[in-house]
Amino acid sequence: MSATHPMVLPRQGTTLLIVDVQERLFPAMDADHREEVMRNIKILVTTARRLGLPVVATEQYPKGLGHTLPELRDTLGPEVQPVPKVNFSCWRVEEVRARLKATGTRQVILAGIEAHVCVLLSALDLLGEGMAVHVGADAVTSRTQANWRLSTEQLRQAGAVVSATETLVFQLLGKADTEEFREIARLIR
């Protein structure tokens, strides 16, 4: 078998990082895309959990912005305890770094909000550390589509792989003749 292209997302060494999907922050996001973004974040979480990938979640200043949305907390399950932070970049939070290092993370899938602040700055720091960064373009958003669009362009320019959630999921699955595929495919249809 020939070598895999570096843009392909393997299961081994991949962690899903959910950024700041919080009670008082998420309602301020672009109304036209909130429902789609939440659906795609939940698909990524469900896929990661089913495949046994580590999942890390963060909360930006939870005292002021609230905690992770209850509907996402239900999907994350009790084993994923969000890490509180005040840094915009997740990588600059000691507990996040420790969790990623403890799992041997080499690739990070980013999803959450806001695309042009915490997602972008986290991606830049992760790339700077030599990690591969994959961003679900339809699993991140900002208050305005202009900010979302500019941030996804900047992510690409910086070296992140910007894909659709479905693309990320199918790369992780790898093939269709498994029970994992049958379970997860139902979420996408």
C-alpha positions as CSV (number, residue, x, y, z in Angstrom):
1,M,0.0,0.0,0.0
2,S,1.4,3.4,-0.9
3,A,1.8,6.3,1.6
4,T,-1.2,8.3,2.6
5,H,-1.5,11.9,1.6
6,P,-0.7,14.2,4.5
7,M,-4.1,15.9,4.3
8,V,-5.9,12.6,5.0
9,L,-7.1,12.4,8.6
10,P,-6.2,9.1,10.4
11,R,-7.8,7.8,13.5
12,Q,-4.5,7.1,15.2
13,G,-3.3,10.2,17.1
14,T,-6.4,12.3,16.4
15,T,-8.3,14.3,19.0
16,L,-11.5,16.3,18.6
17,L,-11.4,19.7,20.3
18,I,-14.7,21.4,20.8
19,V,-14.2,25.1,21.4
20,D,-16.6,27.3,23.6
21,V,-20.1,26.2,22.6
22,Q,-21.7,28.0,25.5
23,E,-25.0,29.2,26.8
24,R,-24.6,32.9,26.4
25,L,-22.2,32.8,23.5
26,F,-23.8,30.4,21.0
27,P,-27.1,32.4,20.7
28,A,-25.1,35.4,19.4
29,M,-23.7,33.4,16.4
30,D,-25.0,33.9,12.9
31,A,-28.7,32.8,13.1
32,D,-28.7,31.3,9.6
33,H,-26.1,28.7,10.5
34,R,-26.5,28.0,14.2
35,E,-28.7,24.9,13.8
36,E,-26.4,23.4,11.1
37,V,-23.3,24.1,13.1
38,M,-24.8,22.4,16.3
39,R,-25.9,19.4,14.2
40,N,-22.4,19.0,12.7
41,I,-20.6,19.4,16.1
42,K,-22.8,16.7,17.5
43,I,-22.0,14.5,14.6
44,L,-18.3,15.0,15.1
45,V,-18.7,14.2,18.9
46,T,-20.8,11.1,18.3
47,T,-18.3,9.9,15.6
48,A,-15.3,10.5,17.9
49,R,-16.9,8.8,20.8
50,R,-18.0,5.8,18.7
51,L,-14.5,5.4,17.3
52,G,-12.8,5.8,20.6
53,L,-11.1,9.1,19.8
54,P,-10.2,11.5,22.6
55,V,-12.6,14.5,23.0
56,V,-11.6,17.7,24.7
57,A,-14.1,20.6,25.2
58,T,-13.4,24.2,26.5
59,E,-15.4,27.0,27.9
60,Q,-14.3,30.6,27.6
61,Y,-14.8,32.6,30.8
62,P,-17.8,30.4,31.9
63,K,-18.6,32.8,34.8
64,G,-19.7,35.4,32.2
65,L,-20.5,33.3,29.1
66,G,-22.2,30.3,30.8
67,H,-21.4,26.6,30.4
68,T,-21.5,24.3,27.5
69,L,-25.0,24.1,26.0
70,P,-27.0,21.3,27.6
71,E,-27.8,19.6,24.3
72,L,-24.1,19.4,23.5
73,R,-23.3,18.3,27.1
74,D,-25.7,15.4,26.6
75,T,-23.8,14.3,23.5
76,L,-20.4,14.8,25.1
77,G,-21.4,12.6,28.0
78,P,-20.2,12.7,31.6
79,E,-16.6,11.6,30.7
80,V,-15.9,14.9,28.8
81,Q,-15.5,17.7,31.4
82,P,-15.0,21.1,29.7
83,V,-11.9,22.9,30.5
84,P,-12.5,26.5,31.7
85,K,-10.2,29.1,30.1
86,V,-9.7,32.8,29.6
87,N,-7.0,32.5,26.9
88,F,-8.4,32.8,23.4
89,S,-6.1,30.0,22.2
90,C,-6.9,26.6,23.7
91,W,-3.3,25.6,23.3
92,R,-2.3,28.3,25.8
93,V,-4.3,26.6,28.6
94,E,-2.2,24.2,30.6
95,E,-4.9,21.6,31.1
96,V,-5.8,21.5,27.4
97,R,-2.1,21.0,26.5
98,A,-1.8,18.3,29.1
99,R,-4.8,16.4,27.8
100,L,-3.6,16.6,24.2
101,K,-0.1,15.5,25.1
102,A,-1.4,12.7,27.3
103,T,-3.2,11.1,24.4
104,G,-0.3,11.4,22.0
105,T,-2.3,13.8,19.8
106,R,-0.7,14.6,16.4
107,Q,-3.8,15.7,14.6
108,V,-6.6,17.9,16.0
109,I,-10.1,18.3,14.6
110,L,-11.4,21.7,15.6
111,A,-15.1,22.6,15.9
112,G,-16.9,25.4,17.8
113,I,-16.9,29.1,18.1
114,E,-15.9,31.7,17.3
115,A,-14.2,30.8,14.1
116,H,-12.3,34.1,13.8
117,V,-11.1,34.2,17.5
118,C,-10.7,31.1,19.6
119,V,-10.9,28.5,16.8
120,L,-8.4,30.5,14.6
121,L,-6.0,31.3,17.4
122,S,-6.0,27.7,18.7
123,A,-5.4,26.4,15.2
124,L,-2.4,28.8,14.7
125,D,-0.8,27.7,18.0
126,L,-1.4,24.0,17.2
127,L,0.1,24.4,13.8
128,G,3.0,26.2,15.3
129,E,3.5,23.1,17.5
130,G,3.8,20.9,14.4
131,M,0.3,19.3,14.7
132,A,-1.9,18.8,11.8
133,V,-5.2,20.8,12.2
134,H,-8.4,19.8,10.5
135,V,-11.4,22.3,10.8
136,G,-14.9,21.4,10.1
137,A,-15.9,24.5,8.1
138,D,-19.6,23.7,8.7
139,A,-18.9,23.0,12.4
140,V,-17.5,26.4,13.2
141,T,-19.2,29.8,13.1
142,S,-18.9,33.4,14.1
143,R,-21.4,36.2,14.8
144,T,-21.1,37.3,11.1
145,Q,-20.5,35.3,7.9
146,A,-17.8,37.8,6.9
147,N,-15.8,36.8,10.0
148,W,-16.4,33.1,9.4
149,R,-15.4,33.4,5.7
150,L,-12.2,35.4,6.5
151,S,-11.2,33.0,9.3
152,T,-11.6,29.9,7.1
153,E,-9.5,31.5,4.4
154,Q,-6.8,32.4,7.0
155,L,-6.9,28.9,8.4
156,R,-6.2,27.5,4.9
157,Q,-3.4,29.9,4.3
158,A,-1.8,28.9,7.6
159,G,-1.9,25.3,6.7
160,A,-5.0,23.9,8.3
161,V,-7.1,21.5,6.3
162,V,-10.6,23.0,6.1
163,S,-13.2,20.4,5.2
164,A,-16.9,19.6,5.5
165,T,-17.9,17.6,8.6
166,E,-19.0,14.8,6.4
167,T,-15.5,14.6,4.8
168,L,-13.9,14.4,8.2
169,V,-16.3,11.7,9.3
170,F,-15.8,9.5,6.2
171,Q,-12.0,9.9,6.5
172,L,-12.1,8.6,10.0
173,L,-14.4,5.7,9.1
174,G,-12.3,4.7,6.1
175,K,-14.7,2.1,4.7
176,A,-18.4,1.3,4.5
177,D,-18.6,-2.4,5.5
178,T,-18.5,-1.9,9.3
179,E,-21.0,-1.5,12.1
180,E,-19.4,1.9,12.9
181,F,-20.2,3.1,9.4
182,R,-23.8,1.9,9.6
183,E,-24.3,3.7,12.9
184,I,-22.7,7.0,12.0
185,A,-24.1,7.1,8.4
186,R,-27.6,7.3,10.0
187,L,-26.6,10.6,11.6
188,I,-25.6,12.1,8.3
189,R,-28.6,11.1,6.2
